[in-house]
Amino acid sequence: MSFVQMVKEAFKERHPDKYHLFLRVMDDFRNQRVGIAEVASTAKALFQDSPDLALGFNVFLPKGHRIQVGLDELAACFIRDMNLDDDDDGH
């Protein structure tokens, strides 16, 4: 699954405003209307509650613009994902 597809899956239904902002910022960057610092800052804010997406976005950022994710955020994401998996099994 592509990264954009992952963002869409995470935000499209519950947070369409975040999804559209992500697309707009990426389009602005592609068209050189914003720089990498603004893209990184916006992504950090958008993915604040989704550390898995923040880490995934780091792949696209040059050195010096990485989004830092703490262990607590990763643990919360892991627990959330495990709970979602349990719900899918009907337990």
C-alpha positions in Angstrom: 0.0 0.0 0.0 1.4 3.4 -0.9 1.9 6.0 1.8 -0.8 8.3 0.4 -3.2 5.4 0.5 -2.3 4.8 4.2 -3.0 8.4 5.0 -6.3 8.2 3.1 -7.3 5.0 5.1 -6.4 6.7 8.4 -8.1 10.1 7.8 -10.6 10.0 5.0 -13.7 8.9 7.0 -13.1 10.4 10.4 -10.9 13.3 9.6 -11.4 14.4 6.0 -10.1 17.9 6.8 -6.7 16.4 7.8 -6.6 14.2 4.7 -7.4 17.2 2.4 -4.8 19.4 4.2 -2.2 16.6 3.6 -3.0 16.5 -0.1 -3.0 20.3 -0.4 0.4 20.6 1.3 1.9 17.8 -0.8 0.5 19.5 -4.0 1.9 22.9 -2.8 5.3 21.3 -2.3 5.3 19.6 -5.7 4.4 23.0 -7.3 7.2 24.7 -5.2 4.8 26.9 -3.3 6.1 25.7 0.1 9.4 24.4 1.3 10.4 21.2 3.0 10.4 22.8 6.5 6.7 23.7 6.1 5.9 20.3 4.8 7.6 18.6 7.7 6.0 20.9 10.2 2.5 20.3 8.8 3.1 16.6 8.6 4.2 16.5 12.2 1.0 18.3 13.3 -1.2 16.1 11.1 0.3 12.9 12.3 0.6 13.9 16.0 -1.9 11.1 16.9 -0.6 8.7 14.3 3.1 8.0 15.1 3.1 5.2 12.5 2.3 7.7 9.8 4.8 10.2 11.2 7.6 7.5 11.0 6.4 6.5 7.5 6.6 10.1 6.3 10.2 10.4 7.5 11.2 8.3 4.4 10.3 11.2 2.2 12.2 13.9 4.3 15.8 14.8 3.9 18.2 14.7 6.9 17.6 17.4 9.3 13.8 17.4 8.8 12.9 14.1 10.5 9.7 13.9 12.7 10.7 12.5 16.1 8.3 10.0 17.7 8.7 9.0 21.3 8.4 5.5 22.6 5.2 6.3 24.5 3.5 7.3 21.2 4.7 4.2 19.5 3.4 2.0 22.4 0.0 3.7 22.3 -0.2 3.2 18.5 0.7 -0.5 18.9 -1.9 -1.0 21.6 -4.5 0.8 19.5 -3.7 -1.4 16.5 -3.8 -4.6 18.6 -7.3 -3.5 19.9 -8.5 -2.9 16.4 -7.2 -6.4 15.3 -9.1 -7.9 18.2 -12.3 -6.2 17.1 -11.9 -7.6 13.6 -11.7 -11.1 15.0 -15.1 -10.7 16.7 -13.7 -10.9 20.2 
